[in-house]
Amino acid sequence: MKSDTYHLKVIILAAGKSERFNGIKLLAKLNSQEQSPALITHVLQQVSKSLASYKIENSEVQIATGDYHQQLSKLINEQCPTHFCSDASLGLGHTIAQSVANIVAKNDHTSHIMITLADQVALVADDYGNLIGQSMLMPDKLICAKAQLEIMPPAIFPRSYFSQLMKLTGDKGAKALLHKNKSQLQQVSIPNAVIDIDTREDLNHWQKSHLNLSQ
């Protein structure tokens, strides 16, 4: 699929309550260096680098927020639009449904939506790029990461699945949709996708393992 007809929007899910972290997880520093970016900033940087490398027309990143909308919006400032999901407290499915509906309402030309998690700190631009490249080669297919024999985000959904995404409820996310349509699913091996941050112990372990991580 040519880049001029492949119009990708990216939703970074950042609406969680960080209950297990005991603080605002996504504002925490990626590593112990003073100039280290916050988790949400790092993920945004990697996604943006990936989109820039493919030069996809009309591509855009949207950060879906919940309880910490003000704090995240202040940090991101004008780098990226944020979308407050009023139903985020009802579960991940509601956040995805509202975020997709927001994109559809604003832009009729979006052909694909990538959904990724704001705490998948190990993902780099090339990881997102591998998914985008596969999606451009197989634009009618669902594309998702595979790690440790499991399918997981990030995942890319063609427009034909937008209506199903907008019907998601509860805390199930979009994985059930991927399983339901497994015959149309193309999996991409991305070992980094398995790493996310839930607790301060997770973050401490990550920081100790990646002392020299560059921005």
C-alpha positions in Angstrom: 0.0 0.0 0.0 1.4 3.4 -1.0 2.2 5.8 1.8 -0.1 8.5 0.2 -3.1 6.2 0.7 -2.0 4.7 4.0 -3.2 7.2 6.7 -2.2 6.0 10.1 -3.2 7.3 13.5 -1.6 6.1 16.7 -3.3 5.9 20.1 -1.0 5.7 23.1 -3.1 4.4 26.0 -2.2 6.5 29.0 -5.4 6.5 31.0 -4.5 4.0 33.8 -4.8 4.9 37.4 -1.2 3.6 38.3 -2.7 1.9 41.4 0.1 -0.6 41.7 2.8 2.1 41.2 1.9 4.4 44.1 2.3 7.5 42.1 1.8 8.8 38.5 3.7 6.1 36.7 4.0 7.8 33.3 5.6 10.8 34.8 8.4 8.8 36.4 11.9 9.0 34.9 12.9 6.3 32.4 16.3 6.0 34.1 18.2 7.5 36.9 20.0 10.2 34.9 18.9 13.7 35.6 18.1 14.4 31.9 16.2 11.2 31.5 12.7 11.6 29.8 9.6 10.5 31.6 8.1 7.2 30.5 5.4 8.8 28.4 7.8 11.1 26.7 10.1 8.2 25.8 7.3 6.2 24.3 6.1 9.3 22.3 9.6 9.9 21.0 10.0 6.3 19.7 6.6 6.3 18.1 7.2 9.7 16.5 10.6 8.6 15.1 9.0 5.6 13.6 6.3 7.6 11.8 8.9 10.1 10.6 11.0 7.3 9.0 8.0 6.1 7.0 6.9 9.6 6.0 3.3 8.6 6.2 1.0 11.5 5.1 -1.5 12.7 7.7 -0.1 10.5 10.4 -0.8 11.6 13.9 -0.3 10.4 17.5 -3.0 10.9 20.1 -2.5 10.2 23.8 -5.6 8.8 25.6 -5.7 10.1 29.1 -7.9 9.6 32.2 -7.4 10.7 35.8 -4.0 12.3 35.2 -5.1 14.2 32.1 -3.9 17.6 33.4 -0.5 16.3 34.5 0.2 14.5 31.3 -1.0 17.3 29.1 1.2 19.7 31.0 4.3 17.5 30.4 3.5 16.8 26.7 2.6 20.5 26.2 2.3 20.9 22.4 4.3 17.9 21.4 1.2 15.7 20.9 -2.6 16.1 21.3 -4.1 14.5 24.3 -7.7 13.2 24.5 -9.4 12.9 27.9 -11.5 9.7 28.0 -14.4 10.4 30.4 -15.2 6.7 30.7 -11.6 5.6 31.3 -12.4 4.5 34.9 -14.8 1.9 33.5 -12.0 0.0 31.9 -9.5 -0.2 29.0 -12.2 -1.2 26.5 -14.0 2.1 27.1 -10.8 4.1 26.7 -10.1 2.4 23.4 -13.7 2.9 22.2 -13.7 6.6 23.1 -10.3 7.2 21.5 -11.2 5.5 18.2 -14.5 7.4 18.1 -12.7 10.6 18.6 -10.4 9.9 15.6 -13.2 8.8 13.4 -15.2 11.9 14.3 -12.3 14.2 13.3 -10.9 12.5 10.3 -12.8 10.5 7.7 -9.6 9.6 5.8 -7.8 7.5 8.5 -7.2 4.1 7.0 -5.5 2.4 10.0 -5.1 2.9 13.8 -2.2 1.6 15.9 -2.9 1.0 19.6 0.0 0.8 21.9 0.5 1.1 25.7 2.3 4.0 27.3 4.2 1.8 29.7 5.8 -0.5 27.1 9.2 1.2 27.7 11.4 -1.4 25.8 9.8 -0.7 22.5 12.0 1.4 20.1 11.3 3.1 16.8 12.3 0.0 14.8 9.8 -2.1 16.7 6.9 0.2 15.8 8.4 0.4 12.3 8.3 -3.3 11.8 4.6 -3.3 12.5 3.9 -0.4 10.2 5.9 -1.9 7.4 4.0 -5.2 7.7 0.7 -3.3 7.8 1.6 -1.4 4.6 2.5 -4.7 2.9 -0.8 -6.3 4.1 -3.2 -3.4 4.6 -6.3 -5.5 5.0 -4.8 -7.6 7.8 -4.8 -7.0 11.5 -1.1 -6.7 12.6 0.1 -7.2 16.2 3.2 -7.9 18.2 4.1 -11.4 19.3 6.3 -12.1 22.3 6.8 -15.3 24.4 4.2 -17.1 22.2 1.6 -14.5 23.1 -0.1 -11.8 21.0 -0.1 -8.4 22.5 0.1 -4.7 21.7 1.1 -2.7 19.8 -1.5 -3.7 17.2 -2.7 -2.1 14.0 -6.3 -2.2 12.9 -7.5 -1.4 9.4 -10.6 0.8 9.0 -12.9 -2.2 8.6 -12.4 -2.9 12.3 -13.0 0.6 13.7 -16.7 -0.1 14.4 -15.7 -3.2 16.5 -13.1 -1.1 18.4 -15.8 1.5 19.2 -18.0 -1.2 20.8 -15.4 -2.4 23.3 -16.4 -2.2 26.9 -15.0 -3.3 30.3 -11.3 -3.9 30.9 -10.6 -6.4 28.2 -8.9 -4.1 25.7 -8.6 -5.1 22.1 -6.9 -8.5 22.5 -10.2 -10.3 22.4 -10.9 -8.7 19.0 -7.5 -10.0 17.8 -8.3 -13.5 18.9 -11.8 -13.4 17.4 -10.3 -12.4 14.0 -7.2 -14.7 14.2 -7.6 -15.8 10.6 -7.0 -12.2 9.5 -4.2 -11.6 12.0 -0.5 -11.2 11.0 1.8 -11.6 14.0 5.2 -9.9 14.1 7.9 -11.1 16.5 8.7 -8.2 18.8 10.4 -9.5 22.0 10.5 -6.0 23.5 6.7 -5.9 23.6 6.6 -8.2 26.6 8.2 -5.6 28.9 6.0 -3.0 30.6 6.0 -1.1 33.9 3.4 -1.8 36.6 5.2 -1.2 39.9 8.1 0.8 41.2 10.0 -2.5 41.5 9.5 -3.0 37.7 10.9 0.4 37.1 13.8 -0.1 39.4 14.7 -3.4 37.7 14.4 -1.7 34.3 16.7 1.2 35.4 19.3 -1.1 36.7 19.3 -3.2 33.5 19.5 -0.1 31.3 21.8 2.3 33.0 23.2 3.6 29.6 19.9 3.8 27.8 20.0 6.7 25.4 17.1 8.9 24.6 
